[in-house]
């Protein structure tokens, strides 16, 4: 049962400012800037959260739910940015000018969110409710509401949910890391970014440098009627660096070009920031940004494309990552992003890509943004193949979806992006296996007679079955007779997923594999966000349609 | 215990929201939870007064938002997930020593309110979070007059899980009856938002909304139709009519013909036009970006074309005006000026100086009439400089200039592609205003005033500026999409650049 108020308040007594004995006050709603209170509050929660969780589970059970789970999540985010206000877009430059705009030397933002969500299954029908007030009374009320919703829906015909079995786990997990980014001083972070910005601005032709660091910490506590109590600490580190070059001529319209370094976001600690070769990176992209000012317009046509990880990861995401989400295949997302061309009848048979193309789904990849100990159904993280030698061999599943592919275990793809969101099937990390034989990007370029090298992310758009897509990029080079001969602009490439991957005839090897990723994948109604990595090495694709985005 | 309860009640008052009763609502009596949750005007006034009295600063702004949101989702003719969420956000911004500090709480208990004021002050004094302000900044706006807008309907706030499930059941029944497979998504929300500042401004607004969208496919997957509708009053949400439209589009879109990519005259239904329609801010500020300048003042990149009142600026067919009182919009009577409004936490240091101007009234204002500028966008500082009145942002927009219905427009059309909606739109080039995207769920060829046959989906690459300049005809405005009221328009030379086999 829940602890008594007196016992609860006794345990509160030691901590500072935030915990008040006021009826209805939110327990532990604050993460004050003082780390002492934070530590005490966290210690308290460790001993008491299971009792709070049990209130939800027992309430739901008592009201007739066959399954229930609760997620109590505290998340916090910090961003530190230097450079003139506004951020660089995809090669497009900063945003609105503001009146009275921010003139701090660095812009720091911090936010947190704390609350809980209860999900129940009643008569094979889901119900969910959530609140930021983490108190016994509120947990009882919310669990009751979740069951009421499930009951109302169960009364009309619904798809009865069947959950694949899962073991009970009592466990804790944390992102492996050496240095907690939230314990590094702002002084240190700002000093690093300021140095980088100064280095970038030294390059002639550079108008502005924007350097930033973002950190995310999710403290998730999960409990279910399966008997699981799982606590996880997940950390993300997201560095960002863009350089904008400017050329003004007397009468002509001034030229601008923005180059983003696309430093891969990772699930890792501050040691990542310290190990990056910032000076080399900023110097390189500063020179490229200046060179982009003189880039030639691309001639539309069909080309061989060499696509670097900083662009290819997004193509993987859109064409393979989303198309193998089993709920999408079955039609759960039909009202939002649509379905998938990879229908069930294609499993084991359909050719998605050439023989050298292999995709792995994996929530265990070190540093992967979707890497966790357990998913939001309480299923341990796993790794498996989606595409093997070009053939579709697997999907992304959850406890609810497993039976659709005749499996009696979940592959662990359930994810809720906050305490107020219902868990839905989400992409794990999906990565492209590197080439088996040693091949560097330089080798690949030297081996290519004519083509375009594409780096960085630009616009991206794909149809509702994941077939027709059109992607841009950030920086482009023409390749002629095995050499880069100058930069191009306004390149966009358009293709169809199976044709595209089937035209892949070379992939660089392991040493050149980069764990790129994105923190902002949208799915679901209501929409949720997901962070996910798509490691890959540079690869070559033959005979792809290229258009000029400045003259469509 | 009793004394603590009294303290909280004394702060927050008792009773539920004083809302317009629209008669008996369906389903069981409302849960006490919601009544306590949606604070009424007096409760909020007491709460904000308490916060302002706790603040050490004479320049303090308080924003409060509480929302109760529900959703029901369906796929393959069955309900899949469904839920509800309670969110609260209290933001305090205060100025100490010419620096603005902002803090947010997700709770309205006395402890949380005291804490958030303390944090805002700490942030103002902090070298990291305190935002330096101009000495000559605009003073806080004092008490304002607001347009009377009643946007709260009991029927929506009190819609029970049974009533909501039943609305979805009726949609699915239409699909079943026509042998179609339905996916759908319905939301309801009931919320309050308030602004108060130490210059005496107090603004409070309660609103509800109900929205539904649905995609119907034929069983063989060769046809797909989409429809959506919304209403602030749950009893007015016409789910059956939307279902009828989605079903008809699905059935009529079977076996689409392939047409070659190229430039086409198109009729854009409101949901499609909303994605490619006029950007008022871009038109009025004369800059060629998507919504403002490309660089800040020290790098003013593109020379601003001079926009003046009385100057023709766009296609004379277009009249663009804001009217938050329009019965189909019932928009916000005041602006929040972007004050760090995430739910359950929000951001520190992200609000910006604009937060201090929160609570300014919106009003009815005509921006562009028959293509000619009637009013410019003026921030308080710009208004001061030019000696005019500041204008609010162009919210609650109505795009008008035409007459008649969509059926009338079709009847008067020689040849055009009728577009239901667009999908996966991404900006290509903000300077030119170009985007790429796809058609979806209902693309038909109209010829000699009639819908002749369905057409295979296209990818497009086009600019909203071209869509507006090339408009040759439009209906009367009739549909709310997000915060604006749109007509259907017929426009020339819309570029469909490649084909897509994707149906659903």
Interface residues (C-beta under 8 A of the other chain):
Chain A: X5 X17 X18 X20 X21 X22 X23 X24 X25 X26 X29 X30 X32 X33 X75 X84 X85 X86 X89 X92 X93 X94 X95 X96 X97 X98 X99 X100 X101 X102 X103 X104 X106 X107 X108 X109 X110 X111 X112 X113 X114 X115 X117 X119 X125 X126 X127 X128 X129 X130 X131 X132 X133 X141 X142 X145 X146 X148 X149 X150 X151 X152 X153 X155 X156 X157 X158 X159 X186 X207 X208 X246 X253 X254 X256 X330 X331 X332 X333 X334 X335 X336 X337 X338 X339 X341 X418 X419 X420 X422 X424 X459 X460 X461 X462 X463 X464 X465 X466 X467 X468 X470 X472 X492 X494 X525 X526 X545 X547 X549 X550 X552
Chain B: X1 X4 X5 X7 X8 X31 X33 X69 X70 X71 X72 X73 X74 X75 X76 X77 X78 X79 X80 X81 X82 X83 X84 X85 X86 X87 X88 X104 X105 X106 X107 X109 X110 X111 X112 X115 X118 X119 X122 X128 X129 X131 X132 X133 X134 X137 X160 X161 X162 X164 X165 X166 X168 X169 X172 X181 X183 X184 X185 X187 X213 X214 X215 X217 X291 X292 X293 X294 X295 X296 X297 X298 X299 X301 X302 X342 X343 X344 X345 X346 X347 X348 X349 X350 X352 X353 X354 X379 X381 X382 X423 X424 X425 X426 X427 X428 X429 X430 X431 X432 X434 X436 X437 X438 X440 X457 X459 X461 X462 X495 X497 X498 X499 X500 X501 X502 X503 X504
